Amino acid sequence: MNTPHGGVALAAFRLDDPELVESGDPGGMLRQIASSAAQVRTALRACDETDLSVLRPESRPRAIITAGAGGSVFAGDTLAAICGPRSPVQVISVSGYQLPGWVGAADLVIAVSRSGHTAEVLALATEAARRGCDLVGVGAPGSALQQIAHSARGTFIPVTHSGPARCTPWSLTVPLLVIATRLGVARVDAAAYEVAAAAMEDISHQCRPSSESFVNPAKSLALDLVGTLPLIWGASPLAATAARRFASQLAANAKYPSLAGVLPDVGHDQVAAFDGPFAPAPEPDFPAAEDFDDSSFDELSEEDVSSLDDAAPNQALLRLILLADPAGEHTAVTRAREGAATLAAARGIEVSEIAMDAAEPLLRLAGAVQLLDYASVYLGIACGIDPLAIAAIKDLRDLTEPPV
């Protein structure tokens, strides 16, 4: 099987040498991920220092719409997943340049951009202000987003954490959860944030660069993915949020393609790939060796002989990543998840299962995302790719931005 920039042995060598890990991460992406707990605490302080008195249960909107792009989409997805289907108001995440037609003055729009200058977010915030929506901005102080929020007599929560937006998810997510809790739409206890931050610190210790791959869960997962095509399936709305996040991080940090989905929906489409060209071929039903004599080989063509070779296929094979969320799964989905693992194994497809074990939704999501973020960076390093580099993203932006 071909693997990018070398095989699995080379990938393992790169990850188990601390000096190679450090040189393979020149932008310090691992250090950025290790800052997740600090992001939670800093974001809470920013919320405490911002006047949020207008956000109270009696002023609860008809709907909450989170406007984001790129890395900030995770914040909106997290809010929707934690509020859940029993939320007393509709909670959705929107990206692009247009709000849904039904959004109006009875609704709250939360525009989220770490830099505060993301074109799509600014367009959505401007449209929300024009429609008379309540507006909250979350982003860098002094940014264009802050100006729009203030012009609309809205609220602005400053985010000051440095680093790429894809490495600062909690700086943007925590303010949304605080807002939803103040409105009575979500229930995130104040102590839950510190518990989640402590769990992130524990995972960061387990996944530290000096920890060898056989005891480092993030390195181990990264090595499992080398040379494969990952299918990442979540078994609950919360797990689906983590799955989409992982697929996004694999693309950005490891430049690695994958496909995310949610059970049971993937049972209607993606599971069919188990029988496709990226699944292991069934064992050939060749005659036993004792059925051949020397003259038998004389009757075989060169192609027939080569087909007897058991060499690995010259392409990536599927790898199934199951994100189990027992506390948030429907019982029927649990059966679907267990069935998917059984079916994959029967087809010869390797399976990695990650359990989101905890009672509190924030803690379950925080632990999974912390591990998966580390794995995405380690996969980039294992493949000899700079996790920070985003040349293709910049090139596409240059080709699509309107002329000045």
MOJOVEN-V313944 format. One record per residue. N is the residue number from 1. NEAR is the number of other ideal C-beta (glycine too) atoms within 8 Angstrom. Layout:
# MOJOVEN-V313944
n=N near=NEAR
n=N near=NEAR
This chain:
# MOJOVEN-V313944
n=1 near=9
n=2 near=7
n=3 near=11
n=4 near=10
n=5 near=7
n=6 near=9
n=7 near=8
n=8 near=9
n=9 near=7
n=10 near=9
n=11 near=15
n=12 near=11
n=13 near=9
n=14 near=13
n=15 near=16
n=16 near=8
n=17 near=8
n=18 near=7
n=19 near=6
n=20 near=11
n=21 near=14
n=22 near=8
n=23 near=7
n=24 near=12
n=25 near=15
n=26 near=7
n=27 near=9
n=28 near=8
n=29 near=14
n=30 near=11
n=31 near=7
n=32 near=11
n=33 near=13
n=34 near=8
n=35 near=12
n=36 near=15
n=37 near=11
n=38 near=9
n=39 near=14
n=40 near=15
n=41 near=11
n=42 near=11
n=43 near=16
n=44 near=11
n=45 near=8
n=46 near=13
n=47 near=12
n=48 near=6
n=49 near=5
n=50 near=10
n=51 near=5
n=52 near=11
n=53 near=5
n=54 near=8
n=55 near=10
n=56 near=8
n=57 near=7
n=58 near=4
n=59 near=8
n=60 near=9
n=61 near=11
n=62 near=6
n=63 near=12
n=64 near=17
n=65 near=16
n=66 near=16
n=67 near=16
n=68 near=17
n=69 near=11
n=70 near=8
n=71 near=13
n=72 near=15
n=73 near=12
n=74 near=15
n=75 near=15
n=76 near=17
n=77 near=12
n=78 near=13
n=79 near=17
n=80 near=12
n=81 near=13
n=82 near=14
n=83 near=11
n=84 near=8
n=85 near=4
n=86 near=4
n=87 near=10
n=88 near=6
n=89 near=11
n=90 near=7
n=91 near=12
n=92 near=11
n=93 near=11
n=94 near=12
n=95 near=8
n=96 near=7
n=97 near=5
n=98 near=7
n=99 near=12
n=100 near=8
n=101 near=4
n=102 near=4
n=103 near=12
n=104 near=8
n=105 near=6
n=106 near=6
n=107 near=13
n=108 near=12
n=109 near=16
n=110 near=15
n=111 near=19
n=112 near=16
n=113 near=18
n=114 near=14
n=115 near=9
n=116 near=14
n=117 near=10
n=118 near=12
n=119 near=8
n=120 near=11
n=121 near=16
n=122 near=14
n=123 near=10
n=124 near=16
n=125 near=17
n=126 near=9
n=127 near=10
n=128 near=16
n=129 near=13
n=130 near=6
n=131 near=10
n=132 near=6
n=133 near=13
n=134 near=9
n=135 near=16
n=136 near=15
n=137 near=17
n=138 near=14
n=139 near=16
n=140 near=14
n=141 near=7
n=142 near=5
n=143 near=12
n=144 near=8
n=145 near=18
n=146 near=15
n=147 near=8
n=148 near=15
n=149 near=15
n=150 near=9
n=151 near=7
n=152 near=10
n=153 near=4
n=154 near=11
n=155 near=12
n=156 near=13
n=157 near=12
n=158 near=10
n=159 near=14
n=160 near=8
n=161 near=12
n=162 near=4
n=163 near=8
n=164 near=10
n=165 near=12
n=166 near=11
n=167 near=12
n=168 near=17
n=169 near=14
n=170 near=11
n=171 near=12
n=172 near=19
n=173 near=13
n=174 near=14
n=175 near=13
n=176 near=16
n=177 near=14
n=178 near=12
n=179 near=13
n=180 near=15
n=181 near=11
n=182 near=10
n=183 near=16
n=184 near=7
n=185 near=12
n=186 near=11
n=187 near=4
n=188 near=12
n=189 near=6
n=190 near=5
n=191 near=6
n=192 near=11
n=193 near=13
n=194 near=9
n=195 near=10
n=196 near=14
n=197 near=14
n=198 near=9
n=199 near=13
n=200 near=14
n=201 near=9
n=202 near=8
n=203 near=12
n=204 near=14
n=205 near=7
n=206 near=11
n=207 near=14
n=208 near=9
n=209 near=8
n=210 near=4
n=211 near=9
n=212 near=7
n=213 near=10
n=214 near=5
n=215 near=6
n=216 near=13
n=217 near=9
n=218 near=13
n=219 near=15
n=220 near=10
n=221 near=14
n=222 near=16
n=223 near=13
n=224 near=10
n=225 near=13
n=226 near=14
n=227 near=11
n=228 near=11
n=229 near=11
n=230 near=14
n=231 near=14
n=232 near=13
n=233 near=17
n=234 near=18
n=235 near=16
n=236 near=11
n=237 near=12
n=238 near=15
n=239 near=17
n=240 near=14
n=241 near=14
n=242 near=15
n=243 near=16
n=244 near=12
n=245 near=14
n=246 near=15
n=247 near=13
n=248 near=12
n=249 near=14
n=250 near=15
n=251 near=11
n=252 near=11
n=253 near=14
n=254 near=14
n=255 near=10
n=256 near=13
n=257 near=6
n=258 near=12
n=259 near=10
n=260 near=12
n=261 near=13
n=262 near=13
n=263 near=13
n=264 near=9
n=265 near=8
n=266 near=13
n=267 near=8
n=268 near=6
n=269 near=6
n=270 near=9
n=271 near=10
n=272 near=7
n=273 near=10
n=274 near=11
n=275 near=6
n=276 near=7
n=277 near=4
n=278 near=9
n=279 near=13
n=280 near=8
n=281 near=6
n=282 near=4
n=283 near=4
n=284 near=6
n=285 near=3
n=286 near=5
n=287 near=5
n=288 near=5
n=289 near=5
n=290 near=4
n=291 near=6
n=292 near=8
n=293 near=4
n=294 near=6
n=295 near=6
n=296 near=9
n=297 near=8
n=298 near=6
n=299 near=5
n=300 near=7
n=301 near=5
n=302 near=5
n=303 near=6
n=304 near=8
n=305 near=9
n=306 near=7
n=307 near=7
n=308 near=7
n=309 near=5
n=310 near=3
n=311 near=4
n=312 near=4
n=313 near=8
n=314 near=5
n=315 near=8
n=316 near=9
n=317 near=14
n=318 near=14
n=319 near=14
n=320 near=14
n=321 near=14
n=322 near=13
n=323 near=15
n=324 near=12
n=325 near=13
n=326 near=9
n=327 near=9
n=328 near=12
n=329 near=13
n=330 near=6
n=331 near=6
n=332 near=7
n=333 near=12
n=334 near=11
n=335 near=8
n=336 near=12
n=337 near=14
n=338 near=8
n=339 near=8
n=340 near=15
n=341 near=12
n=342 near=8
n=343 near=10
n=344 near=13
n=345 near=9
n=346 near=6
n=347 near=10
n=348 near=6
n=349 near=13
n=350 near=9
n=351 near=11
n=352 near=10
n=353 near=8
n=354 near=12
n=355 near=6
n=356 near=17
n=357 near=6
n=358 near=9
n=359 near=4
n=360 near=10
n=361 near=10
n=362 near=12
n=363 near=13
n=364 near=15
n=365 near=15
n=366 near=14
n=367 near=14
n=368 near=13
n=369 near=11
n=370 near=15
n=371 near=14
n=372 near=15
n=373 near=14
n=374 near=14
n=375 near=15
n=376 near=17
n=377 near=16
n=378 near=15
n=379 near=15
n=380 near=16
n=381 near=16
n=382 near=13
n=383 near=15
n=384 near=9
n=385 near=11
n=386 near=9
n=387 near=14
n=388 near=10
n=389 near=8
n=390 near=7
n=391 near=6
n=392 near=7
n=393 near=8
n=394 near=8
n=395 near=8
n=396 near=8
n=397 near=8
n=398 near=7
n=399 near=6
n=400 near=5
n=401 near=7
n=402 near=3
n=403 near=3
n=404 near=2
